[in-house]
Amino acid sequence: MNKEKVISFPHLGDYHIPFKFLLTKLTNYKVIEAPPITKKTIELGSKYSPDFVCVPFKYNLGNFIETLENGANVLMQAGGGCRYGYYPEVQEKILKDLGYHFELLTLSDNDSITIKSIYHTFKKIDKRIPLYKMVYYSLLTILMIRYMDNIDHYIRLNIGFEVEKNSFIHLKKEMLTSFSTCKGYFSLTKRYLKYKKKFRNLAINKPDNCLKVGIIGELYTSMEPFSSYFLEKELASMNIEIKRFTNVSYLLYQKRLQRRKNLRYINQYCKYTIGADGIDNVYRAKYLIDQGYDGIIHIKPFGCTPEIGAIPIIRKVCQDGKMPIIYFSFDSQTSETGIKTRLEAFYDMLKIKKG
């Protein structure tokens, strides 16, 4: 007799909430989240991964092992992008060699995620899913992600100046819980507008001439706080306004639309795309300079080829614009103390330069 399907997927910031919402609405199977990412996750992933594979592979593999141990037998991930598009097959082989029995599905088709590709993937789980239901809940989930990203943008601009400590974090948790139980479009939008107002009513003490720092780099380390050692939290504790470009909304529908515009903007530095988010980050560096930011932080996993290719161009852009920039490369062996020490030195330099 076939086992009842138990579906799970890896963590990526807070995006497990809309993805679980989508899976729950479209299937009648049990959906479990991977445990929150901890040192155990990266240790498990590193133990069974090739040495020089990039960190997102290791985090996802660790997530998969943890959730398989909790009873999952259908694993899902986004796939696509850079060489990460080749990883699902490798991860599947590793996990099956370890003795796990499961089905692994990816949402992407030809390196892009569309409602069509999502529908084809979900039909492999449950052939009874009607197309209209798939379209409705996919669009509703995309809207939920958009609302989350809008609120996150506001939080980054202001969390470093909150009057009551952790007020933004507590309200965000409340909002995400509310979003996860919405019934439809009007319910979700009503809750978004309610929390948007609540966030704007939180007390802040933000000076007009505060330090402003932009974060650019690879998408996983940008969106998964644990993988970058909670970099944004550290910056907020230094009373810094934060600008971060990469989020799921950007990846779903903004990235492709902006590609030509980005190339025109940086045509003195790049004539062609260089893979993954490389061109995007060259554009972002020049944009932050033109917008008068005080510094840039570039983050990536160790061995990320597109970002390695982009770094010399980004360095040239920052030299021409006299923009301070610091580079962080993360792996399972990265020292948290070393990250904090370098970040504090960068902060001191920015303060002196601004003063």
C-alpha positions in Angstrom: 0.0 0.0 0.0 1.3 3.5 -0.9 2.2 5.8 1.9 0.2 9.0 2.4 2.2 11.9 0.9 3.9 14.2 3.3 5.2 17.3 1.6 8.1 19.6 2.7 10.5 22.1 1.3 13.7 24.0 2.4 13.7 27.3 4.3 14.3 30.7 2.7 13.7 33.6 5.1 10.0 34.0 5.8 8.9 32.7 2.4 8.0 29.3 3.9 4.8 30.9 5.0 3.3 31.7 1.6 4.7 28.5 0.1 3.1 26.4 2.8 -0.1 28.4 2.3 -0.1 27.5 -1.4 0.6 23.8 -0.8 -2.1 23.6 1.8 -4.7 25.2 -0.4 -3.9 23.1 -3.5 -3.4 19.6 -2.0 -5.2 17.5 0.6 -1.9 16.1 1.8 0.0 16.9 5.0 2.5 19.8 4.7 5.4 20.1 7.1 8.0 22.8 7.3 11.7 22.1 7.6 12.9 22.9 11.1 14.3 26.4 11.5 17.9 26.7 10.1 20.5 26.1 12.8 24.2 25.1 13.0 23.0 21.5 12.8 21.5 22.2 9.4 24.7 23.4 7.9 26.7 20.7 9.6 24.4 18.0 8.2 24.5 19.5 4.7 28.3 20.0 4.7 28.9 16.4 5.9 27.2 14.9 2.8 28.0 17.6 0.2 30.9 17.9 -2.2 33.6 20.1 -0.5 33.5 22.9 -3.1 29.8 23.1 -3.8 28.3 26.5 -2.8 26.6 27.1 0.6 22.9 27.2 -0.6 23.4 23.5 -1.7 24.6 22.6 1.8 21.8 24.5 3.6 19.1 22.9 1.4 20.6 19.4 1.7 20.7 19.9 5.5 17.0 21.1 5.4 16.1 18.0 3.4 17.7 15.6 5.8 16.0 17.2 8.8 12.6 17.1 7.2 13.0 13.6 5.8 13.8 12.5 9.4 10.5 14.2 10.4 8.5 12.1 8.0 8.4 13.9 4.7 8.4 11.8 1.5 7.8 14.5 -1.1 10.4 17.3 -1.3 10.0 20.5 -3.3 12.4 23.3 -4.2 12.6 26.2 -6.7 15.5 25.0 -8.9 16.7 27.1 -11.8 19.0 30.1 -11.7 22.7 29.6 -12.0 24.3 26.1 -11.6 21.8 25.6 -8.8 19.6 24.4 -11.6 21.7 21.2 -11.7 21.6 20.6 -8.0 18.3 18.8 -7.5 19.6 15.7 -9.3 22.8 15.7 -7.3 20.9 16.2 -4.0 18.4 13.4 -4.9 21.3 11.0 -5.6 23.1 11.9 -2.3 19.9 11.4 -0.2 18.9 8.2 -1.9 22.4 6.9 -1.3 21.9 7.7 2.4 18.8 5.4 2.3 15.9 7.9 2.2 12.8 7.1 0.1 11.1 10.2 -1.4 10.1 12.1 -4.5 11.9 15.4 -5.4 10.1 18.0 -7.5 11.2 21.4 -8.7 9.0 24.4 -9.6 11.2 25.8 -12.4 11.0 25.1 -16.1 13.8 26.2 -18.4 15.3 28.3 -15.5 12.1 30.2 -14.8 9.2 29.8 -12.5 5.8 30.4 -14.0 2.2 29.5 -13.1 2.4 27.0 -15.9 5.6 25.3 -14.5 4.1 25.4 -10.9 0.9 23.7 -12.3 2.8 21.0 -14.0 4.8 20.3 -10.8 1.7 20.2 -8.6 -0.1 17.9 -11.0 2.6 15.3 -10.3 1.5 15.5 -6.6 -2.2 15.5 -7.2 -3.7 15.1 -10.7 -7.1 16.3 -9.5 -6.1 19.9 -9.0 -8.3 22.0 -11.3 -6.5 24.7 -13.4 -8.7 27.6 -12.1 -7.9 26.7 -8.5 -4.2 26.5 -9.3 -4.2 30.0 -11.0 -6.2 31.6 -8.2 -4.1 30.4 -5.4 -0.8 30.9 -7.3 -1.8 34.6 -7.9 -2.9 35.0 -4.3 0.4 33.6 -3.1 2.4 35.9 -5.3 0.3 38.8 -3.9 1.1 37.7 -0.4 4.8 37.6 -1.2 4.5 41.1 -2.7 2.8 42.4 0.4 5.5 40.8 2.6 8.3 42.3 0.5 6.7 45.7 0.7 6.6 45.6 4.5 10.1 44.2 4.7 11.3 47.2 2.7 9.7 49.6 5.2 11.2 47.6 8.1 14.8 47.8 6.7 14.5 51.6 6.3 13.3 52.1 9.9 14.1 49.1 12.2 17.5 50.6 13.2 15.7 53.6 14.8 12.8 51.9 16.7 12.0 53.5 20.0 10.7 50.3 21.6 13.2 47.4 21.1 11.9 44.5 18.9 8.7 46.3 18.2 9.1 45.8 14.4 10.0 42.1 14.8 7.0 41.3 17.1 4.6 43.1 14.8 6.0 41.3 11.8 5.5 37.9 13.4 1.9 38.8 14.2 1.4 39.9 10.6 2.8 36.7 9.1 0.6 34.6 11.3 -2.4 36.6 10.2 -1.4 36.3 6.5 -1.1 32.5 6.8 -4.8 32.2 7.8 -6.3 34.5 5.1 -9.3 33.1 3.1 -8.9 35.0 -0.2 -7.9 38.2 -2.0 -10.1 40.7 0.0 -9.1 39.0 3.3 -5.4 39.2 2.5 -5.5 42.8 1.2 -7.5 44.0 4.2 -4.9 42.4 6.6 -2.0 44.0 4.6 -3.5 47.5 4.8 -4.2 47.0 8.5 -0.6 46.0 9.3 0.9 48.6 6.9 -0.8 51.2 9.0 0.3 49.5 12.3 4.0 49.6 11.1 3.8 53.2 10.2 2.4 54.0 13.7 5.4 52.4 15.4 7.5 55.0 17.1 10.9 55.7 15.5 13.7 58.2 16.2 15.4 58.5 12.8 17.7 61.4 12.1 17.6 63.1 8.7 21.3 62.4 8.0 21.5 58.8 9.1 24.0 56.3 7.6 22.6 54.5 4.6 24.0 51.2 3.4 23.0 49.0 0.4 23.3 45.2 0.4 24.0 43.5 -2.9 25.1 40.0 -3.9 23.9 36.5 -4.4 20.2 35.8 -3.8 20.3 33.0 -1.2 22.6 34.8 1.2 20.6 38.0 0.7 17.3 36.4 1.6 18.2 33.7 4.2 19.3 35.6 7.4 21.1 32.6 9.0 23.4 32.1 6.0 24.7 35.7 6.3 25.0 35.6 10.1 22.0 37.9 10.5 23.9 40.8 8.8 20.8 43.0 8.5 20.2 42.7 12.2 23.8 43.8 13.0 23.4 46.8 10.7 20.1 47.8 12.4 21.8 47.7 15.8 24.3 50.3 14.4 21.4 52.7 13.6 21.8 52.2 9.8 19.2 52.5 7.1 19.3 49.4 5.0 18.5 49.0 1.3 18.4 45.4 -0.1 17.2 44.7 -3.6 16.8 41.0 -3.8 13.5 39.4 -2.8 11.1 36.8 -4.3 9.0 39.5 -5.9 12.0 40.8 -7.8 13.0 37.3 -8.9 9.4 36.3 -10.0 8.6 39.2 -12.3 10.9 42.3 -12.0 14.3 40.8 -12.8 13.5 39.8 -16.4 11.7 43.1 -17.1 14.6 45.2 -15.9 17.5 43.4 -17.7 17.7 45.7 -20.7 17.3 48.8 -18.5 20.1 47.6 -16.2 22.5 47.0 -19.2 21.7 50.5 -20.6 22.4 52.0 -17.2 25.8 50.4 -16.9 26.8 50.3 -20.5 30.2 51.8 -19.8 31.1 48.8 -17.6 29.2 45.9 -19.1 27.8 45.1 -22.6 26.5 41.6 -21.9 25.0 39.6 -19.0 27.4 37.5 -17.0 25.0 35.0 -15.4 22.6 34.8 -12.4 22.6 38.2 -10.6 26.0 39.4 -11.7 24.7 42.2 -14.0 22.0 43.1 -11.4 24.6 43.8 -8.8 26.8 45.9 -11.1 23.6 48.0 -11.7 22.9 48.2 -8.0 26.3 49.4 -7.1 26.1 52.3 -9.6 22.5 53.0 -8.5 23.5 53.3 -4.8 26.4 55.6 -5.7 24.0 57.8 -7.8 21.5 57.8 -4.9 24.0 59.1 -2.4 24.4 56.0 -0.2 27.3 55.9 2.3 28.5 52.4 1.7 27.9 49.0 0.0 28.1 45.5 1.3 28.5 42.7 -1.2 27.7 39.2 0.0 27.9 35.8 -1.6 28.5 32.1 -0.8 32.0 30.8 -1.2 32.6 29.7 -4.8 29.7 31.6 -6.3 31.0 31.9 -9.9 28.6 34.7 -11.2 29.5 36.9 -8.3 33.2 36.2 -8.6 32.9 37.4 -12.2 31.0 40.5 -11.1 33.3 41.6 -8.3 36.1 43.2 -10.4 33.4 45.2 -12.3 31.7 46.2 -9.1 35.1 47.2 -7.7 35.7 49.5 -10.7 32.3 51.1 -10.4 32.9 51.8 -6.7 36.4 53.2 -7.4 35.0 55.6 -10.0 32.2 56.6 -7.7 34.5 56.8 -4.6 32.1 54.5 -2.8 33.3 52.4 0.2 32.5 48.7 -0.3 33.2 45.6 1.8 32.9 42.0 0.5 31.8 39.0 2.6 32.0 35.4 1.4 30.2 32.8 3.5 30.8 29.1 4.0 30.2 26.6 6.8 33.6 27.5 8.2 33.0 31.3 8.3 33.8 32.9 11.7 30.9 34.9 13.1 33.4 36.9 15.2 35.4 37.7 12.1 32.3 39.0 10.3 31.3 41.2 13.2 34.9 42.6 13.6 35.1 43.5 9.9 31.6 45.0 9.9 32.4 47.2 13.0 35.5 48.5 11.2 33.5 49.3 8.1 30.9 51.1 10.2 33.6 53.2 11.9 35.1 54.1 8.5 31.7 55.2 7.2 31.0 57.3 10.3 34.4 59.1 9.9 33.8 59.6 6.2 30.3 61.0 6.7 31.5 63.2 9.6 
